[in-house]
Amino acid sequence: MLRIRLTRMGAKKKPFYRVVVMEQRQARDGSFVEILGHYNPKTDPPLVELNMDRVHHWLACGAKPSDTVNSLLKKAAPPAPAAAS
């Protein structure tokens, strides 16, 4: 089963993460299918860059996001337009 999850990059004590599509049983830093974006928790505010077209493509193909990636997707998604009263 494919998962959309984070893989750690960067130096010791200075992490940043790639958002990737990979097989669920792979190691955290194992081989991946595609890079979908980046997440840097060290900046203020934390930086989330995602290719939403590719994210939607992989979700439609059946890939499941991890809990952390699911929360990042909610933060990165543009807000829904408010209904006019």
MMTF fields as JSON, N, C-alpha, C and O atoms, coordinates in Angstrom:
{
  "mmtfVersion": "1.0.0",
  "mmtfProducer": "UNKNOWN",
  "numBonds": 339,
  "numAtoms": 340,
  "numGroups": 85,
  "numChains": 1,
  "numModels": 1,
  "chainsPerModel": [1],
  "groupsPerChain": [85],
  "chainIdList": ["A"],
  "bondAtomList": [4, 2, 8, 6, 12, 10, 16, 14, 20, 18, 24, 22, 28, 26, 32, 30, 36, 34, 40, 38, 44, 42, 48, 46, 52, 50, 56, 54, 60, 58, 64, 62, 68, 66, 72, 70, 76, 74, 80, 78, 84, 82, 88, 86, 92, 90, 96, 94, 100, 98, 104, 102, 108, 106, 112, 110, 116, 114, 120, 118, 124, 122, 128, 126, 132, 130, 136, 134, 140, 138, 144, 142, 148, 146, 152, 150, 156, 154, 160, 158, 164, 162, 168, 166, 172, 170, 176, 174, 180, 178, 184, 182, 188, 186, 192, 190, 196, 194, 200, 198, 204, 202, 208, 206, 212, 210, 216, 214, 220, 218, 224, 222, 228, 226, 232, 230, 236, 234, 240, 238, 244, 242, 248, 246, 252, 250, 256, 254, 260, 258, 264, 262, 268, 266, 272, 270, 276, 274, 280, 278, 284, 282, 288, 286, 292, 290, 296, 294, 300, 298, 304, 302, 308, 306, 312, 310, 316, 314, 320, 318, 324, 322, 328, 326, 332, 330, 336, 334],
  "bondOrderList": [1, 1, 1, 1, 1, 1, 1, 1, 1, 1, 1, 1, 1, 1, 1, 1, 1, 1, 1, 1, 1, 1, 1, 1, 1, 1, 1, 1, 1, 1, 1, 1, 1, 1, 1, 1, 1, 1, 1, 1, 1, 1, 1, 1, 1, 1, 1, 1, 1, 1, 1, 1, 1, 1, 1, 1, 1, 1, 1, 1, 1, 1, 1, 1, 1, 1, 1, 1, 1, 1, 1, 1, 1, 1, 1, 1, 1, 1, 1, 1, 1, 1, 1, 1],
  "groupList": [{"groupName": "MET", "atomNameList": ["N", "CA", "C", "O"], "elementList": ["N", "C", "C", "O"], "formalChargeList": [0, 0, 0, 0], "bondAtomList": [1, 0, 2, 1, 3, 2], "bondOrderList": [1, 1, 2], "singleLetterCode": "M", "chemCompType": "L-PEPTIDE LINKING"}, {"groupName": "LEU", "atomNameList": ["N", "CA", "C", "O"], "elementList": ["N", "C", "C", "O"], "formalChargeList": [0, 0, 0, 0], "bondAtomList": [1, 0, 2, 1, 3, 2], "bondOrderList": [1, 1, 2], "singleLetterCode": "L", "chemCompType": "L-PEPTIDE LINKING"}, {"groupName": "ARG", "atomNameList": ["N", "CA", "C", "O"], "elementList": ["N", "C", "C", "O"], "formalChargeList": [0, 0, 0, 0], "bondAtomList": [1, 0, 2, 1, 3, 2], "bondOrderList": [1, 1, 2], "singleLetterCode": "R", "chemCompType": "L-PEPTIDE LINKING"}, {"groupName": "ILE", "atomNameList": ["N", "CA", "C", "O"], "elementList": ["N", "C", "C", "O"], "formalChargeList": [0, 0, 0, 0], "bondAtomList": [1, 0, 2, 1, 3, 2], "bondOrderList": [1, 1, 2], "singleLetterCode": "I", "chemCompType": "L-PEPTIDE LINKING"}, {"groupName": "THR", "atomNameList": ["N", "CA", "C", "O"], "elementList": ["N", "C", "C", "O"], "formalChargeList": [0, 0, 0, 0], "bondAtomList": [1, 0, 2, 1, 3, 2], "bondOrderList": [1, 1, 2], "singleLetterCode": "T", "chemCompType": "L-PEPTIDE LINKING"}, {"groupName": "GLY", "atomNameList": ["N", "CA", "C", "O"], "elementList": ["N", "C", "C", "O"], "formalChargeList": [0, 0, 0, 0], "bondAtomList": [1, 0, 2, 1, 3, 2], "bondOrderList": [1, 1, 2], "singleLetterCode": "G", "chemCompType": "PEPTIDE LINKING"}, {"groupName": "ALA", "atomNameList": ["N", "CA", "C", "O"], "elementList": ["N", "C", "C", "O"], "formalChargeList": [0, 0, 0, 0], "bondAtomList": [1, 0, 2, 1, 3, 2], "bondOrderList": [1, 1, 2], "singleLetterCode": "A", "chemCompType": "L-PEPTIDE LINKING"}, {"groupName": "LYS", "atomNameList": ["N", "CA", "C", "O"], "elementList": ["N", "C", "C", "O"], "formalChargeList": [0, 0, 0, 0], "bondAtomList": [1, 0, 2, 1, 3, 2], "bondOrderList": [1, 1, 2], "singleLetterCode": "K", "chemCompType": "L-PEPTIDE LINKING"}, {"groupName": "PRO", "atomNameList": ["N", "CA", "C", "O"], "elementList": ["N", "C", "C", "O"], "formalChargeList": [0, 0, 0, 0], "bondAtomList": [1, 0, 2, 1, 3, 2], "bondOrderList": [1, 1, 2], "singleLetterCode": "P", "chemCompType": "L-PEPTIDE LINKING"}, {"groupName": "PHE", "atomNameList": ["N", "CA", "C", "O"], "elementList": ["N", "C", "C", "O"], "formalChargeList": [0, 0, 0, 0], "bondAtomList": [1, 0, 2, 1, 3, 2], "bondOrderList": [1, 1, 2], "singleLetterCode": "F", "chemCompType": "L-PEPTIDE LINKING"}, {"groupName": "TYR", "atomNameList": ["N", "CA", "C", "O"], "elementList": ["N", "C", "C", "O"], "formalChargeList": [0, 0, 0, 0], "bondAtomList": [1, 0, 2, 1, 3, 2], "bondOrderList": [1, 1, 2], "singleLetterCode": "Y", "chemCompType": "L-PEPTIDE LINKING"}, {"groupName": "VAL", "atomNameList": ["N", "CA", "C", "O"], "elementList": ["N", "C", "C", "O"], "formalChargeList": [0, 0, 0, 0], "bondAtomList": [1, 0, 2, 1, 3, 2], "bondOrderList": [1, 1, 2], "singleLetterCode": "V", "chemCompType": "L-PEPTIDE LINKING"}, {"groupName": "GLU", "atomNameList": ["N", "CA", "C", "O"], "elementList": ["N", "C", "C", "O"], "formalChargeList": [0, 0, 0, 0], "bondAtomList": [1, 0, 2, 1, 3, 2], "bondOrderList": [1, 1, 2], "singleLetterCode": "E", "chemCompType": "L-PEPTIDE LINKING"}, {"groupName": "GLN", "atomNameList": ["N", "CA", "C", "O"], "elementList": ["N", "C", "C", "O"], "formalChargeList": [0, 0, 0, 0], "bondAtomList": [1, 0, 2, 1, 3, 2], "bondOrderList": [1, 1, 2], "singleLetterCode": "Q", "chemCompType": "L-PEPTIDE LINKING"}, {"groupName": "ASP", "atomNameList": ["N", "CA", "C", "O"], "elementList": ["N", "C", "C", "O"], "formalChargeList": [0, 0, 0, 0], "bondAtomList": [1, 0, 2, 1, 3, 2], "bondOrderList": [1, 1, 2], "singleLetterCode": "D", "chemCompType": "L-PEPTIDE LINKING"}, {"groupName": "SER", "atomNameList": ["N", "CA", "C", "O"], "elementList": ["N", "C", "C", "O"], "formalChargeList": [0, 0, 0, 0], "bondAtomList": [1, 0, 2, 1, 3, 2], "bondOrderList": [1, 1, 2], "singleLetterCode": "S", "chemCompType": "L-PEPTIDE LINKING"}, {"groupName": "HIS", "atomNameList": ["N", "CA", "C", "O"], "elementList": ["N", "C", "C", "O"], "formalChargeList": [0, 0, 0, 0], "bondAtomList": [1, 0, 2, 1, 3, 2], "bondOrderList": [1, 1, 2], "singleLetterCode": "H", "chemCompType": "L-PEPTIDE LINKING"}, {"groupName": "ASN", "atomNameList": ["N", "CA", "C", "O"], "elementList": ["N", "C", "C", "O"], "formalChargeList": [0, 0, 0, 0], "bondAtomList": [1, 0, 2, 1, 3, 2], "bondOrderList": [1, 1, 2], "singleLetterCode": "N", "chemCompType": "L-PEPTIDE LINKING"}, {"groupName": "TRP", "atomNameList": ["N", "CA", "C", "O"], "elementList": ["N", "C", "C", "O"], "formalChargeList": [0, 0, 0, 0], "bondAtomList": [1, 0, 2, 1, 3, 2], "bondOrderList": [1, 1, 2], "singleLetterCode": "W", "chemCompType": "L-PEPTIDE LINKING"}, {"groupName": "CYS", "atomNameList": ["N", "CA", "C", "O"], "elementList": ["N", "C", "C", "O"], "formalChargeList": [0, 0, 0, 0], "bondAtomList": [1, 0, 2, 1, 3, 2], "bondOrderList": [1, 1, 2], "singleLetterCode": "C", "chemCompType": "L-PEPTIDE LINKING"}],
  "groupTypeList": [0, 1, 2, 3, 2, 1, 4, 2, 0, 5, 6, 7, 7, 7, 8, 9, 10, 2, 11, 11, 11, 0, 12, 13, 2, 13, 6, 2, 14, 5, 15, 9, 11, 12, 3, 1, 5, 16, 10, 17, 8, 7, 4, 14, 8, 8, 1, 11, 12, 1, 17, 0, 14, 2, 11, 16, 16, 18, 1, 6, 19, 5, 6, 7, 8, 15, 14, 4, 11, 17, 15, 1, 1, 7, 7, 6, 6, 8, 8, 6, 8, 6, 6, 6, 15],
  "groupIdList": [1, 2, 3, 4, 5, 6, 7, 8, 9, 10, 11, 12, 13, 14, 15, 16, 17, 18, 19, 20, 21, 22, 23, 24, 25, 26, 27, 28, 29, 30, 31, 32, 33, 34, 35, 36, 37, 38, 39, 40, 41, 42, 43, 44, 45, 46, 47, 48, 49, 50, 51, 52, 53, 54, 55, 56, 57, 58, 59, 60, 61, 62, 63, 64, 65, 66, 67, 68, 69, 70, 71, 72, 73, 74, 75, 76, 77, 78, 79, 80, 81, 82, 83, 84, 85],
  "secStructList": [7, 3, 3, 3, 3, 3, 3, 3, 3, 3, 3, 6, 6, 3, 3, 3, 3, 3, 3, 3, 3, 3, 3, 6, 6, 1, 7, 6, 6, 1, 7, 7, 1, 3, 3, 3, 3, 3, 3, 3, 6, 6, 1, 1, 1, 7, 3, 3, 3, 3, 7, 2, 2, 2, 2, 2, 2, 2, 2, 2, 6, 6, 7, 3, 3, 7, 2, 2, 2, 2, 2, 2, 2, 2, 2, 2, 1, 7, 7, 7, 7, 7, 7, 7, 7],
  "xCoordList": [0.847, 0.0, 0.888, 1.86, 0.566, 1.331, 0.879, -0.308, 1.855, 1.588, 2.248, 3.306, 1.624, 2.241, 2.764, 1.988, 4.096, 4.686, 5.951, 6.372, 6.554, 7.738, 8.998, 9.017, 10.045, 11.369, 12.303, 12.236, 13.172, 14.006, 15.247, 15.903, 15.548, 16.744, 17.411, 16.884, 18.552, 19.205, 20.251, 20.429, 20.934, 22.019, 21.487, 20.303, 22.392, 22.053, 21.549, 22.175, 20.437, 19.788, 19.21, 18.73, 19.24, 18.674, 17.847, 18.201, 16.751, 16.001, 15.108, 14.624, 14.911, 13.801, 13.325, 14.045, 12.145, 11.523, 11.044, 10.646, 11.089, 10.464, 9.148, 9.062, 8.135, 6.861, 6.936, 7.03, 6.896, 7.112, 6.008, 5.281, 5.901, 5.038, 5.963, 6.922, 5.682, 6.505, 5.668, 4.56, 6.209, 5.556, 5.505, 6.456, 4.415, 4.194, 5.271, 5.638, 5.781, 6.74, 8.181, 9.066, 8.44, 9.793, 10.25, 9.432, 11.567, 12.135, 11.861, 11.574, 11.945, 11.626, 12.412, 11.858, 13.698, 14.537, 14.837, 15.851, 13.955, 14.143, 13.773, 13.534, 13.73, 13.426, 11.971, 11.094, 11.737, 10.404, 10.022, 10.865, 8.735, 8.223, 8.33, 8.781, 7.916, 7.91, 7.981, 7.435, 8.657, 8.697, 7.532, 7.373, 6.723, 5.554, 5.753, 5.0, 6.75, 6.974, 7.977, 8.669, 8.046, 8.982, 8.278, 7.268, 8.837, 8.333, 9.532, 10.379, 9.608, 10.697, 10.111, 9.575, 10.209, 9.632, 10.484, 10.025, 11.719, 12.625, 12.405, 12.866, 11.713, 11.453, 10.28, 9.532, 10.128, 9.015, 8.217, 8.712, 7.038, 6.273, 6.825, 7.538, 6.504, 6.987, 6.576, 5.449, 7.501, 7.294, 6.781, 7.389, 5.657, 5.092, 4.919, 4.139, 5.631, 5.508, 5.075, 5.807, 3.898, 3.378, 2.884, 2.322, 3.095, 2.536, 1.155, 1.028, 0.131, -1.201, -1.798, -2.594, -1.421, -1.909, -1.459, -2.248, -0.176, 0.356, -0.195, -0.423, -0.405, -0.992, -2.383, -2.717, -3.193, -4.541, -4.487, -5.321, -3.512, -3.355, -3.101, -3.742, -2.164, -1.835, -2.967, -3.179, -3.685, -4.841, -5.914, -6.564, -6.097, -7.067, -6.623, -7.454, -5.305, -4.778, -4.824, -4.513, -5.206, -5.361, -4.288, -4.303, -3.355, -2.33, -2.968, -3.816, -2.557, -3.094, -2.057, -0.893, -2.439, -1.481, -1.282, -2.206, -0.067, 0.193, -0.522, -1.015, -0.576, -1.259, -0.612, -1.31, 0.717, 1.424, 1.185, 0.928, 1.267, 1.042, -0.404, -0.668, -1.338, -2.739, -2.92, -3.661, -2.253, -2.354, -1.665, -2.127, -0.561, 0.101, -0.784, -0.814, -1.505, -2.406, -3.522, -3.921, -4.015, -5.064, -4.533, -5.252, -3.273, -2.68, -2.349, -2.474, -1.931, -1.496, -2.658, -2.521, -3.807, -4.958, -5.488, -5.547, -5.871, -6.444, -7.784, -8.514, -8.114, -9.386, -10.572, -10.527, -11.618, -12.836, -13.503, -13.496, -14.074, -14.736, -15.96, -16.719, -16.127, -17.25, -18.543, -18.557, -19.604, -20.915, -21.449, -21.378, -21.98, -22.551, -23.885, -24.71, -24.082, -25.34, -26.307, -27.421],
  "yCoordList": [-1.18, 0.0, 1.238, 1.304, 2.205, 3.447, 4.423, 4.534, 5.125, 6.142, 7.443, 7.439, 8.552, 9.863, 10.203, 10.365, 10.313, 10.516, 11.347, 11.748, 11.605, 12.453, 11.601, 10.508, 12.113, 11.529, 12.637, 13.764, 12.316, 13.34, 13.622, 12.715, 14.907, 15.363, 16.379, 16.679, 16.906, 17.962, 17.422, 16.211, 18.333, 18.001, 17.688, 17.856, 17.236, 16.95, 18.232, 19.286, 18.136, 19.252, 20.306, 21.337, 20.085, 21.033, 20.277, 20.249, 19.664, 18.825, 19.635, 20.713, 19.095, 19.483, 18.197, 17.199, 18.206, 16.974, 17.112, 18.191, 15.995, 15.894, 15.158, 14.203, 15.601, 14.887, 13.994, 14.486, 12.68, 11.725, 10.672, 10.483, 9.991, 8.822, 7.621, 7.538, 6.683, 5.489, 4.315, 4.486, 3.143, 1.929, 1.985, 2.433, 1.537, 1.637, 0.909, 1.36, -0.204, -1.01, -0.541, -1.102, 0.471, 0.991, 1.687, 2.17, 1.734, 2.493, 3.977, 4.407, 4.748, 6.179, 6.893, 7.722, 6.578, 7.232, 6.312, 6.475, 5.346, 4.396, 4.983, 6.184, 4.114, 4.574, 5.014, 4.479, 5.997, 6.566, 6.597, 6.414, 6.831, 6.882, 8.295, 8.482, 9.3, 10.68, 11.654, 11.393, 12.773, 13.863, 14.802, 15.274, 15.068, 15.937, 17.338, 18.249, 17.524, 18.84, 18.795, 17.797, 19.908, 20.054, 20.638, 21.332, 20.34, 20.879, 21.244, 20.396, 22.506, 22.963, 23.501, 24.609, 22.72, 23.16, 24.184, 24.756, 24.437, 25.331, 26.809, 27.67, 27.116, 28.514, 29.026, 28.243, 30.343, 30.918, 31.802, 32.872, 31.439, 30.213, 29.043, 29.251, 27.81, 26.636, 26.688, 27.058, 26.314, 26.401, 25.066, 24.022, 25.108, 23.926, 24.234, 25.117, 23.525, 23.681, 22.342, 21.358, 22.294, 21.051, 21.279, 22.33, 20.293, 20.296, 19.648, 18.426, 20.469, 19.954, 19.139, 18.232, 19.452, 18.649, 17.204, 16.278, 17.014, 15.659, 14.984, 13.774, 15.755, 15.187, 14.648, 13.532, 15.43, 14.976, 13.762, 12.862, 13.734, 12.578, 11.308, 10.284, 11.371, 10.179, 9.787, 8.599, 10.752, 10.423, 9.716, 8.789, 10.158, 9.508, 8.102, 7.236, 7.874, 6.54, 5.597, 4.414, 6.098, 5.232, 5.365, 4.612, 6.296, 6.495, 7.134, 8.018, 6.681, 7.2, 8.113, 7.724, 9.317, 10.184, 9.729, 9.218, 9.921, 9.642, 10.717, 11.7, 10.533, 11.501, 12.877, 13.888, 12.92, 14.192, 14.875, 16.078, 14.119, 14.692, 15.146, 16.158, 14.436, 14.837, 16.213, 17.045, 16.461, 17.773, 18.843, 19.984, 18.499, 19.456, 19.793, 20.94, 18.803, 19.048, 20.019, 20.873, 19.881, 20.787, 22.212, 23.168, 22.363, 23.689, 24.296, 25.506, 23.47, 23.969, 24.234, 25.012, 23.602, 23.781, 25.203, 25.741, 25.823, 27.167, 27.118, 26.134, 28.161, 28.156, 28.153, 28.741, 27.486, 27.424, 28.8, 29.503, 29.192, 30.505, 30.541, 29.576, 31.66, 31.813, 31.998, 32.647, 31.421, 31.541, 32.94, 33.476, 33.531, 34.883, 34.821, 33.942, 35.767, 35.784, 36.762, 36.92],
  "zCoordList": [0.0, 0.0, 0.0, 0.753, -0.828, -0.899, 0.182, 0.488, 0.749, 1.765, 1.35, 0.721, 1.704, 1.557, 2.94, 3.881, 3.065, 4.378, 4.292, 3.207, 5.446, 5.521, 5.536, 6.102, 4.909, 5.019, 5.494, 5.003, 6.447, 7.088, 6.261, 5.749, 6.147, 5.461, 6.385, 7.457, 5.986, 6.75, 7.702, 7.836, 8.357, 9.262, 10.66, 10.955, 11.495, 12.882, 13.555, 13.442, 14.239, 14.948, 14.002, 14.474, 12.688, 11.725, 10.694, 9.515, 11.129, 10.192, 9.255, 9.6, 8.084, 7.229, 6.593, 6.597, 6.056, 5.593, 4.16, 3.72, 3.438, 2.13, 2.31, 3.081, 1.605, 1.568, 0.339, -0.786, 0.552, -0.534, -0.561, 0.415, -1.703, -1.84, -1.784, -2.551, -0.878, -0.761, -0.278, 0.231, -0.445, 0.037, 1.567, 2.208, 2.134, 3.581, 4.381, 5.467, 3.866, 4.625, 4.489, 5.135, 3.666, 3.505, 4.779, 5.562, 4.979, 6.09, 5.885, 4.767, 6.941, 6.872, 5.779, 5.057, 5.652, 4.652, 3.474, 2.795, 3.233, 2.143, 0.792, 0.661, -0.212, -1.566, -1.665, -0.987, -2.522, -2.674, -4.14, -5.018, -4.4, -5.761, -6.321, -7.451, -5.531, -6.018, -4.851, -3.779, -5.065, -4.086, -4.378, -5.504, -3.364, -3.53, -2.972, -3.314, -2.124, -1.552, -0.425, -0.224, 0.319, 1.426, 2.638, 2.517, 3.824, 5.08, 5.941, 6.224, 6.36, 7.209, 8.511, 8.535, 9.606, 10.881, 11.614, 12.602, 11.159, 11.869, 11.551, 12.299, 10.46, 10.137, 10.965, 11.549, 11.008, 11.753, 10.812, 10.458, 10.39, 10.675, 9.872, 8.891, 10.276, 9.544, 8.074, 7.744, 7.207, 5.764, 5.23, 5.463, 4.513, 3.869, 2.39, 2.033, 1.527, 0.082, -0.492, -0.39, -1.092, -1.656, -3.076, -3.385, -3.936, -5.281, -5.161, -5.239, -4.974, -4.675, -5.822, -5.582, -7.075, -8.203, -8.064, -8.254, -7.73, -7.587, -6.325, -6.318, -5.27, -4.044, -4.348, -3.949, -5.049, -5.399, -6.325, -6.219, -7.228, -8.119, -7.311, -7.546, -6.358, -5.581, -4.631, -4.387, -4.101, -3.262, -4.089, -3.607, -5.338, -6.226, -6.607, -6.88, -6.623, -6.949, -5.751, -5.891, -4.579, -3.42, -2.361, -1.387, -2.512, -1.484, -0.253, -0.371, 0.919, 2.173, 2.826, 2.93, 3.27, 3.966, 5.411, 6.044, 5.922, 7.335, 8.161, 7.607, 9.464, 10.329, 10.236, 10.167, 10.232, 10.155, 8.817, 8.771, 7.732, 6.404, 6.275, 5.625, 6.867, 6.828, 7.475, 6.951, 8.601, 9.244, 8.398, 8.365, 7.709, 6.822, 5.632, 5.187, 5.114, 3.989, 4.387, 3.595, 5.604, 6.077, 6.206, 5.917, 6.639, 6.778, 5.416, 5.233, 4.464, 3.153, 2.221, 1.277, 2.463, 1.584, 1.698, 2.803, 0.6, 0.696, 1.42, 1.302, 2.161, 2.896, 1.94, 0.859, 2.36, 1.546, 1.519, 2.529, 0.392, 0.331, 1.249, 1.341, 1.912, 2.834, 2.03, 0.984, 2.538, 1.88, 2.091, 3.197, 1.044, 1.143, 1.879, 1.628, 2.787, 3.551, 2.943, 3.442]
}
